[in-house]
Every structure is written in C-alpha cells, then in structure tokens.
Amino acid sequence: MSLEAFSDSLLGWIIRIAGLFWLFGALMLFRQIRMEMALDRMTKRIGSMVRDFGGDDEEDIPAAPPSPEQQAIDSWMERDDAARRGWIAGQAVVLAATALAMMLLHLFAVWMVALLVLGQGAYFIWREHTARHAPNADCAGHARPTASTVNAGWFSLVLGCLVWAAGFRGVLH
C-alpha cells in the first residue's frame, strides 16, 4: 500500500468518524431545543400561577408588577430566544444531512459542509448584530454566541477543509 493510498484511506475514516460525531451532535441539538421549549412553557405556567395567587413570599405581600421597561426586555428576550432556536433547528437539519453524507463518503458532503460553514458564519454575524441592538447589556451578553459555539465553528471550518480536500483527492464518491 502506497503512502497516498494510506492517507486517502485514513482521510476517509476520519471523515466517517467525524460524520458520526456530527450526527450525534445534531441529535443533541434537537434534544436541547425541545428541552428549552419545554422549560419556557413551564416557566410561563409557573409565572401565571404566581400571578393568580397574588404573591410569592411568606407574608403574602403581592408582588409588584413588572415595569413596562422590564416587560419590553422580557418580550425582546423571548423573541430572540425563539429566533435563535429556529436558526439552530435549521442548522441541526443541515448538520444531520452533512453527517450522513460524510459517513457515506458521498460527494454531496462537500456542498453540505460549505452550507454548514456559511450558515455558521451568518449565525455569528447575526448574533453580533443582535447583541449590538439589544436593549441592555444583559441582553447583549445573552445574544452573543458562547465560547463553545465559537469553538464549534472553528472545528467545523477545519473539518470542512478536510472534507473539501477529500473531495478534491477523489476520496468522496
């Protein structure tokens, strides 16, 4: 076996294993989105139950209603979370399709990885724009991607380069 054949075989296995890893990641993203939506529904129910009972402390002093400013911030956060979840769900679908193409060493993986990396770049730009137009500093911090999301973006770019190299070398069919 020549060194070139060995490197092509190794590249194929790296791409298959990464595809399996990404498929698992896509499933975890769907699970996370479902859990966040369930937690939001529970939080709203608890909040409405507290308002219905008229208080939440030992002395049964009614809680002060939230200020209009706080209501606007809460409304902004809810809309932002819903939009973020929608984007992540769409990217999870692309991630799952990319993972399957990678596991099968299909040439379609080249295009799907490009779509995934471009989508992540668009996500980072969108989140920074959202953070700059947030109503306060807490909302801006919430809008920015976490360090793990940024690291995942870099990992996707590196893995994308491997997939593109495999497509160029003819490892993908």
Secondary structure, 3 states (H helix, E strand, C coil): CCHHHHHHHHHHHHHHHHHHHHHHHHHHHHHHHHHHHHHHHHHHHHHHHHHHHCCCCCCCCCCCCCCHHHHHHHHHHHHHHHHHHHHHHHHHHHHHHHHHHHHCCCCHHHHHHHHHHHHHHHHHHHHHHHHHCCCCHHHHHHHCCCHHHHHHHHHHHHHHHHHHHHHHHCCCC
